[in-house]
Amino acid sequence: MIRKSFFGFVKPRIEYALLSDQHLNIVEIPDPKSINLLVDGPFNPGEATLLKEGDTVKTGQKLAPSTEKDAYAISPVTGTVTSISSYAGDFGKFYTAVSIDVSDQEEFDDQFETACVETTLPVARNYLTQLPGKLPLNFFNDSEKPINTIVIYGGDNDLLVTTNQYIVKSRTDDLKHGIRILNQISDVDHIIMAIPGEFLQGYGHIGAEVKNVPIEYPAANPFMIMKDTLGRIVPAGRQSEDLGVCFITAEAVAALGSAFQNGQIPVSKLMTVVGKNGDQQLVSARIGTPISHIFDTLGITLSEKDRIILGGPMTGASVWSEDYPVMPDTSALMVQDKEMIPYVSDYPCINCGECIRICPVYIPINMLVRFLEAGHYEEAADQYDLYSCIECGLCSFVCPSKIPIFQFIRLAKYELGRVNSAEEAHG
């Protein structure tokens, strides 16, 4: 919902969607004929492998393509590995793609069931980093940046998305158990459960301190929660983990509780699917399911030049293949009709001030974007607070010149990251 001042002197108020009781139904997506898993890191045929084409795998089995890397996936199905290859993502990200043909008969792997009698961080790191919701366990063994506070957010970071809200409303027991397990494996006692809106009743027994987060976008952004809820400012270019605060989704915590309670690793991902007409539908699909299979099940027809977005309308990223798989952190899928895709231009900034007025961290965006358009990234960072940006996308949303400011900012941070990495590598 968008609310604007009659005179236009104040910034518009944009609110998150709140899950209502009539939207609690979930569509269970049937298993596809094949699934695709993306494991962090490029595939190198010269490396020693633990997985090869023709191998049979079980549901819940740990799949580590390389003996030289810690990255792994969890097989969401029983079947046969048909290919292992390299896959290029956006912003220089490379994966090892593992394709599996799904068997008619499902068989569950029991390695985690045997290991989970010990509730420890090593066991969780060895099996559960790819849980639905993506559990960030790597932050809990960094001695240089000890975590002393965990924030579990029970809402969703983007508009139109209600995935985590459903988890909070429907899986309270799993959440409660997950919080208890999280406390044991992380040794962090200060755990906060952040709930969107004013609906705090009924969560007092959950095992965490419960706090309210406003429903005005982008209040659910971790940087905003740090400031408005925890009263701490994250310095420019730093992350909340640098200050000892780790953010985890409610879905990941519920999946953690379910895993230890049942002795099985959850392999289905909950998502909000937004169709061309804006209708929202909660769906559950196995991780690795091609998104085209989800659209076919829901009766969503894709046409030439329609846009597929992973995530919500403000911060989601476009993908160019219908075969792109559901990932552990895929919270939403959107389809934009080619006729409804917002126009983007290279028209120059007109200095209207809308971006400055709406920016939650008060960046002089009208000046910043001039340097970004010209590719002067270091000057943008040094003079106009590039690294203070929390990447909410509001500046692009309100820009009357339709400048893709959000995309410019992401590109600039990526390019500067590449430069800094190269300089560090060459000492």
C-alpha positions in Angstrom: 0.0 0.0 0.0 1.3 3.5 -0.9 0.1 6.6 0.9 1.1 10.1 -0.3 0.7 13.5 1.2 -1.8 15.7 -0.6 0.7 18.6 -1.0 3.7 16.3 -1.8 5.9 17.9 0.9 6.6 14.6 2.7 7.8 11.3 1.4 5.2 8.7 0.5 4.5 5.9 3.0 4.9 2.4 1.6 3.8 -0.5 3.7 4.6 -4.2 3.8 1.9 -6.7 3.0 0.6 -8.3 6.2 -0.6 -11.9 5.9 -4.3 -12.3 6.4 -6.1 -15.5 7.4 -7.6 -16.0 3.9 -4.1 -16.2 2.4 -2.9 -19.1 4.6 -3.5 -21.8 2.0 -0.4 -23.3 0.4 -0.1 -24.9 -3.0 2.1 -28.0 -2.9 4.1 -28.1 -6.1 4.5 -31.7 -7.3 8.0 -33.0 -7.8 9.5 -32.3 -11.2 11.1 -34.9 -13.4 14.5 -33.4 -12.6 16.0 -30.9 -10.3 19.1 -28.6 -10.4 21.2 -27.7 -7.4 23.7 -24.8 -7.4 26.6 -25.3 -5.1 28.8 -22.3 -4.2 32.1 -22.3 -6.2 32.9 -23.1 -9.8 33.2 -26.6 -11.0 36.8 -27.7 -11.8 37.0 -31.0 -13.6 40.6 -31.4 -12.4 39.7 -31.5 -8.7 39.1 -34.7 -6.8 35.4 -35.2 -6.6 33.1 -36.9 -4.2 30.2 -37.0 -6.7 30.1 -38.0 -10.3 27.6 -38.5 -13.1 25.6 -41.7 -12.7 25.7 -41.7 -8.9 22.4 -42.5 -7.1 21.5 -40.2 -4.3 18.9 -40.2 -1.5 16.7 -37.5 -0.1 18.5 -35.6 2.5 21.9 -36.8 1.4 24.9 -34.4 1.6 26.3 -33.7 -1.8 29.9 -32.3 -1.8 31.1 -32.1 -5.4 34.7 -31.3 -4.4 37.1 -32.7 -1.8 38.9 -29.4 -1.9 36.0 -27.1 -0.9 33.6 -27.0 2.1 30.6 -26.1 -0.1 27.8 -28.6 -0.4 24.2 -29.1 -1.2 21.5 -31.4 0.3 19.7 -33.6 -2.2 16.0 -32.7 -2.0 15.0 -35.9 -3.9 16.0 -39.5 -4.5 17.4 -40.0 -8.0 20.4 -40.2 -10.3 23.0 -37.5 -11.0 22.9 -36.8 -14.7 25.4 -33.9 -15.0 27.9 -31.8 -13.1 29.0 -28.5 -14.6 29.9 -24.9 -14.0 27.2 -22.2 -13.8 27.7 -18.5 -14.0 25.4 -16.3 -11.9 25.2 -12.5 -11.7 27.8 -10.2 -10.2 30.7 -12.6 -10.8 29.1 -15.5 -8.8 30.0 -19.0 -10.0 28.4 -22.3 -9.0 28.7 -26.0 -9.5 25.4 -27.1 -11.1 24.3 -30.6 -10.2 21.4 -32.1 -12.1 19.4 -35.0 -10.7 16.7 -37.1 -12.4 14.0 -37.8 -9.8 13.2 -41.4 -9.0 9.6 -42.6 -8.5 10.6 -44.3 -5.2 11.9 -42.0 -2.4 14.5 -43.2 0.0 15.8 -41.0 2.9 19.4 -40.7 3.9 20.1 -41.4 7.6 23.5 -39.7 8.1 22.0 -36.6 9.7 19.7 -38.7 11.9 22.7 -40.5 13.3 24.7 -37.3 13.7 22.0 -35.1 15.3 22.1 -36.9 18.6 24.8 -34.3 19.3 23.4 -30.8 19.3 26.6 -29.0 18.3 27.7 -26.3 16.0 30.0 -28.7 14.0 27.1 -31.0 13.3 24.9 -28.1 12.2 27.6 -26.7 10.0 28.2 -30.1 8.5 24.6 -30.7 7.4 22.4 -27.6 7.8 23.9 -24.6 6.1 21.5 -25.1 3.1 18.3 -25.3 5.1 15.2 -23.5 3.7 15.8 -19.9 4.6 19.6 -20.3 4.4 21.1 -20.6 8.0 24.2 -18.4 8.3 26.2 -20.6 10.6 29.5 -19.4 9.3 29.2 -16.3 11.6 29.3 -18.3 14.8 32.9 -19.5 14.7 34.6 -16.3 13.8 36.7 -15.5 16.8 37.5 -12.0 15.5 33.8 -11.1 15.2 32.0 -12.8 18.0 28.2 -12.8 17.8 26.4 -11.8 21.0 22.9 -11.1 19.6 20.7 -13.0 17.2 17.7 -11.3 15.6 15.1 -13.6 14.1 12.9 -11.6 11.8 9.3 -12.9 11.4 8.4 -10.7 8.5 9.7 -10.2 5.0 12.2 -7.8 3.6 10.4 -6.8 0.4 6.9 -5.8 -0.6 4.2 -8.3 -1.5 6.1 -11.1 0.2 4.5 -13.0 3.1 6.8 -16.1 3.4 8.2 -15.6 6.9 4.9 -14.3 8.2 3.3 -17.6 7.4 6.1 -19.5 9.2 5.5 -17.4 12.4 1.8 -17.9 12.2 1.7 -21.6 11.4 5.0 -23.2 12.8 5.3 -21.8 16.3 6.4 -25.2 17.8 9.2 -25.5 15.2 10.3 -21.9 15.8 10.3 -22.5 19.6 12.4 -25.6 19.2 14.7 -24.0 16.7 15.4 -21.0 19.0 16.3 -23.5 21.8 18.7 -25.4 19.4 20.1 -22.1 18.1 20.9 -21.1 21.6 22.7 -24.4 22.2 24.8 -24.5 19.1 25.7 -20.8 19.0 26.1 -20.2 22.7 24.3 -16.9 22.2 21.8 -16.0 25.0 20.4 -12.7 23.7 18.0 -13.8 21.0 15.4 -11.3 19.7 12.2 -12.3 17.8 11.2 -9.3 15.6 7.6 -9.3 14.6 6.1 -6.9 12.0 3.2 -4.7 13.0 1.5 -4.7 16.4 0.8 -8.4 16.7 3.0 -9.3 19.6 0.4 -11.3 21.5 0.9 -15.1 21.6 4.7 -15.1 21.2 5.7 -14.6 24.9 6.5 -18.3 25.3 8.7 -18.6 22.2 12.0 -18.5 24.0 13.2 -15.1 22.7 12.7 -11.4 23.5 9.9 -10.2 21.3 10.0 -6.8 19.7 7.8 -4.9 17.2 9.0 -3.7 13.8 7.0 -1.1 12.0 5.2 -2.0 8.8 6.5 1.0 6.8 9.0 0.0 4.2 12.1 -0.4 4.6 11.7 -0.9 8.4 12.5 -4.7 8.0 15.9 -4.0 6.4 18.5 -5.3 8.9 20.3 -1.9 9.0 17.0 -0.2 9.9 16.2 -2.8 12.6 19.7 -2.2 14.0 18.9 1.5 14.2 15.2 1.6 15.1 14.9 -1.5 17.2 18.3 -2.1 18.7 19.4 1.5 18.9 22.7 0.9 17.1 24.1 2.4 13.9 26.0 0.2 11.5 28.9 2.3 10.2 29.2 2.8 6.4 30.7 -0.2 4.7 30.2 -2.5 7.7 27.7 -5.2 8.4 25.7 -6.0 11.5 27.9 -9.0 12.2 30.8 -6.6 12.6 28.9 -5.3 15.6 28.1 -8.7 17.0 24.5 -9.0 15.6 23.4 -11.8 13.3 20.1 -11.8 11.4 18.4 -15.1 10.6 15.0 -15.6 9.0 12.1 -17.3 10.8 12.0 -19.9 8.1 15.6 -21.0 8.7 15.1 -21.2 12.5 11.9 -23.2 12.1 13.7 -25.6 9.7 16.5 -25.9 12.2 14.0 -26.9 14.9 12.3 -29.4 12.5 15.6 -31.0 11.5 16.7 -31.8 15.1 13.2 -32.7 16.2 12.6 -35.2 13.4 16.1 -36.3 12.5 15.5 -35.3 8.8 16.8 -32.3 6.9 13.9 -30.2 5.5 14.2 -30.0 1.7 11.1 -28.0 0.7 11.1 -24.2 0.3 8.2 -21.9 1.1 7.8 -19.0 -1.4 5.4 -16.2 -2.3 4.6 -16.3 -6.0 3.3 -13.0 -7.4 1.6 -13.4 -10.8 1.2 -10.9 -13.6 -1.9 -9.4 -12.1 -0.3 -8.9 -8.7 -2.1 -11.8 -7.0 0.0 -13.5 -4.3 0.1 -17.2 -3.6 2.1 -19.2 -1.1 3.7 -22.3 -2.6 5.9 -25.1 -1.3 8.4 -26.8 -3.7 11.5 -28.9 -3.4 14.7 -26.9 -3.4 16.2 -27.3 -6.9 12.8 -27.2 -8.7 12.9 -25.3 -12.0 10.8 -22.2 -11.6 9.1 -23.0 -15.0 7.6 -26.1 -13.2 6.1 -23.8 -10.6 4.6 -21.5 -13.2 3.2 -24.5 -15.1 1.6 -25.8 -11.9 0.0 -22.4 -11.1 -1.2 -21.8 -14.7 1.1 -18.8 -15.2 2.0 -18.5 -18.9 5.2 -16.8 -19.8 5.4 -14.7 -23.0 8.3 -13.3 -24.9 9.8 -10.3 -23.0 8.0 -11.0 -19.7 10.3 -10.6 -16.8 11.0 -13.2 -14.1 12.2 -11.8 -10.7 13.6 -13.7 -7.8 12.5 -11.8 -4.7 10.1 -8.8 -4.4 9.5 -5.7 -6.5 11.9 -3.4 -4.7 15.1 -5.5 -4.3 14.5 -8.6 -6.4 16.8 -9.7 -9.2 15.9 -10.7 -12.8 16.8 -14.1 -14.1 16.9 -15.0 -17.7 16.1 -18.7 -17.7 12.9 -20.5 -16.8 15.2 -23.4 -15.7 16.7 -21.4 -12.9 16.1 -23.5 -9.7 14.6 -22.7 -6.4 17.4 -21.9 -4.0 17.5 -22.2 -0.2 17.0 -18.5 0.2 14.4 -18.0 -2.6 11.7 -16.1 -0.6 9.6 -15.0 -3.6 9.1 -15.3 -7.4 7.5 -12.6 -9.5 6.4 -12.4 -13.1 6.0 -9.0 -14.7 4.0 -8.8 -18.0 6.0 -7.2 -20.7 3.4 -4.4 -21.0 3.7 -3.6 -17.3 7.5 -3.5 -16.9 8.5 -0.1 -15.6 10.3 2.0 -18.1 14.0 2.7 -17.5 15.9 5.5 -19.2 19.2 7.3 -19.5 17.4 10.6 -19.1 19.5 12.9 -16.9 18.6 13.8 -13.3 16.3 16.7 -13.1 17.1 17.6 -9.5 13.6 17.1 -8.2 14.8 15.9 -4.8 12.4 13.0 -4.6 15.2 10.5 -4.1 16.8 12.6 -1.3 13.4 13.1 0.4 12.6 9.3 0.5 16.1 8.0 1.3 16.0 6.4 4.8 19.7 7.2 5.4 19.7 10.7 3.9 22.2 10.1 1.1 22.6 13.0 -1.4 21.5 10.6 -4.2 21.1 13.3 -6.8 24.9 13.9 -6.6 25.8 10.2 -6.1 24.0 9.1 -9.3 26.0 11.5 -11.4 29.3 9.9 -10.4 27.8 6.4 -10.8 26.6 7.1 -14.3 30.0 8.2 -15.2 31.7 5.2 -13.7 33.5 7.3 -11.0 32.9 4.8 -8.3 35.7 5.7 -5.9 34.7 9.4 -5.9 31.1 8.3 -5.3 32.2 6.3 -2.3 34.6 8.9 -0.9 32.4 12.0 -1.5 28.8 11.0 -1.6 28.3 8.1 0.9 28.0 5.1 -1.5 28.6 2.6 1.2 26.0 4.2 3.5 23.3 2.9 1.1 21.2 0.1 2.5 19.9 -1.0 -0.9 16.2 -0.6 -0.3 15.4 0.6 -3.9 13.2 3.5 -2.9 15.3 6.0 -5.0 14.6 4.1 -8.2 11.0 3.7 -7.2 10.3 7.4 -7.0 12.6 8.7 -9.7 10.6 10.6 -12.3 13.5 10.3 -14.8 13.3 6.5 -14.4 17.1 6.3 -13.7 18.0 2.8 -12.5 19.7 4.2 -9.4 19.5 1.0 -7.4 21.2 -1.0 -10.2 23.9 1.7 -10.5 24.6 1.4 -6.7 24.8 -2.4 -6.7 27.1 -2.3 -9.8 29.4 0.3 -8.2 29.7 -1.7 -4.9 30.5 -4.9 -6.9 33.1 -3.2 -9.1 34.8 -1.6 -6.1 34.8 -4.9 -4.3 36.6 -6.5 -7.3 39.2 -3.7 -7.2 39.8 -4.1 -3.5 40.0 -7.9 -3.8 42.6 -7.5 -6.5 44.7 -5.1 -4.6 44.6 -7.3 -1.5 45.6 -10.3 -3.6 48.6 -8.5 -5.0 49.6 -7.0 -1.6 
